[in-house]
């Protein structure tokens, strides 16, 4: 906690555009932002965002009508393997604004609210390349990783050797939530918001997620 506080203070000093100081202020009480990005590929240093979506969560309510979404034009070509995943082609993004043009509005939408995501470190790495270019520092927002909450509720007391499944579809299935069009930034952000609200409710009620009974391998080597 102390280290995080010190880093935030240093970032405040390093902030190049003081009009973005609002990012360091706490967001409205009990509000979060579910966020997801689609990219030109999976190289965190080289690849760029081509689609981003963010949805506001207030308490246990998903404010789907209060959302942000944009297609953006990257500075590099889209990897053909990535096109197979999200379906966005060069011609789909050719006339779109750049991420740098979209970013100010996105940051205003996010504010100081905590960011919720599924394997959110990747999304943050992709976002922070552009954020650092714009304001000189990375996003200071608190972060919530839904797969971490899910792990705690399902595998927190699991014996050694338990097979762990943190796939997105598996989490949705356990929570009895619908699977929408995966690898669409808005759909993924919406499903992630649903996962967060569901897990948050379970955690508040002290409910865990059941898992198959662990069966240790038997030793047939003889004694």
Secondary structure, 3 states (H helix, E strand, C coil): CHHHHHHHHHHHHHCCCHHHHHHHCCCCCCEEEEEEEEECCCCCCCCCEEEEEEEEEECCEEEEEEEEEEECCCCCCCCHHHHHHHCCCHHHHCCCCCHHHHHHHHHHHHCCCEEEECCHHHHHHHHHHHHHHHHCCCCCCCEEEHHHHHHHHHHCCCCCCCCCCCCHHHHHHHCCCCCCCCCCHHHHHHHHHHHHHHHHHHHHHCCCCCCCCCCCCCCCCCC
